[in-house]
Amino acid sequence: MSRVYNFSAGPAVLPEEVLREAAEEMLDYNGTGMSVMEMSHRSSAFQEIIDTAEKDLRELMGIPDNYKVLFLQGGASQQFAMIPMNLMKNRVADYIVTGQWAKKAYQEAQKYGKANKIASSEDKTFSYIPDLTDLPISPDADYVYICENNTIYGTKYKTLPDTKGKPLVADVSSCFLSEPVDVTKYGIIYGGVQKNIGPAGMVIVIIREDLITEDVLPGTPTMLTYKIHADAGSLYNTPNSYCIYVCGKVFKWLKAMGGLEEMKRRNEEKAKILYDFLDSSSLFRGTVVKKDRSLMNVPFVTGDKEMDAKFVKEATQAGFVNLKGHRTVGGMRASIYNAMPREGVEALVAFMKKFEEENA
Ligand SMILES: *Cc1c(COP(=O)(O)O)cnc(C)c1O
């Protein structure tokens, strides 16, 4: 067996220890004589799995008691509709558009009410985070929406916008659990887990209780109502049980690593190795404004499409896979999530140096 260094933006690398444990428990989970995949979601064994996962996540993020944690299906994209359906009481919301995902959320919200684009960085292909001082927040906005880490373009909010008292809703798919957060600053924090936590097919929604109401837009499906899932402890219907189980293992792994402060330290260290190289390289360069650089997704280019393609091909042959940039951007992108070891980034940089010398 040989494992590659996987720089995929998602589904993405998972901690090897977690995969090994899941493999060991595949045929017989904890003396039940069955796999978690085969188990009733109403069984006591599964109830313990989901309860422990929630407890560990609450501990990791310091989630206050007045927030619910929901394990839902439909991925992050389903939230683009679920958020307005549940929160748009005045049918008004403000969106900051910093990339494809924020734009999709903004476009979806227009189906349900007046979605205002209050700031955008589209003028420079989303290579920066717009000025957040004194945003034109709408007086009747039901919420203000951001995508906190822009997976495709590689930018990240280093400070949160002043929403002038409106609930902040943040898509954190690609920076979930990468560093500590102050949950109390948000109305909703949500993310698809396939970027930085677990397998594909689930979204975790952390939502302040006062935003969970029966007063949703007319026609909102039962399955898209936060209250239904909150009241049922994420077990209204059959959840993605295996995904919850693997995420639970990742939470345990993060705790054993030292929690989110330690992850932040490691992630900063890893990102610095790559960014320092990009800043000194004569062949490669980063594509976004330095102060807004993501710790998780690092896009870079040579400036020559053929050279980019040659690099991706040779890197793949050398065991550095999924480095091709997003189809809308081109170039390269290295996603260096929590589970990417420092050695993976160091090896990549050594390979890039060698490639640079050979192609000088
Ligand atoms: C990947 C991604 C999404 C979409 O996730 P799905 O689970 O595929 O719907 C949304 N937002 C961000 C920031 C992402 O990185």
The ligand as a Tripos MOL2 file, in Angstrom:
@<TRIPOS>MOLECULE
LIG
   15    15     1     0     0
SMALL
NO_CHARGES

@<TRIPOS>ATOM
      1 C1        -17.1900   22.9070   -1.4440 C.3       1 LIG1
      2 C2        -17.8680   24.1130   -0.9510 C.ar      1 LIG1
      3 C3        -19.2680   24.2560   -1.0310 C.ar      1 LIG1
      4 C4        -20.1630   23.2240   -1.6690 C.3       1 LIG1
      5 O1        -20.2130   22.0870   -0.9100 O.3       1 LIG1
      6 P1        -21.2070   20.8860   -1.2690 P.3       1 LIG1
      7 O2        -21.1740   20.0780   -0.0280 O.co2     1 LIG1
      8 O3        -20.6360   20.2080   -2.4610 O.co2     1 LIG1
      9 O4        -22.5380   21.4570   -1.5490 O.co2     1 LIG1
     10 C5        -19.8260   25.3970   -0.5100 C.ar      1 LIG1
     11 N1        -19.0720   26.3530    0.0670 N.ar      1 LIG1
     12 C6        -17.7370   26.2460    0.1440 C.ar      1 LIG1
     13 C7        -16.9470   27.3350    0.7870 C.3       1 LIG1
     14 C8        -17.0900   25.1310   -0.3500 C.ar      1 LIG1
     15 O5        -15.7560   25.0360   -0.2740 O.3       1 LIG1
@<TRIPOS>BOND
     1     1     2 1
     2     2     3 ar
     3     2    14 ar
     4     3     4 1
     5     3    10 ar
     6     4     5 1
     7     5     6 1
     8     6     7 2
     9     6     8 1
    10     6     9 1
    11    10    11 ar
    12    11    12 ar
    13    12    13 1
    14    12    14 ar
    15    14    15 1
@<TRIPOS>SUBSTRUCTURE
     1 LIG1         1 GROUP 0 **** ****
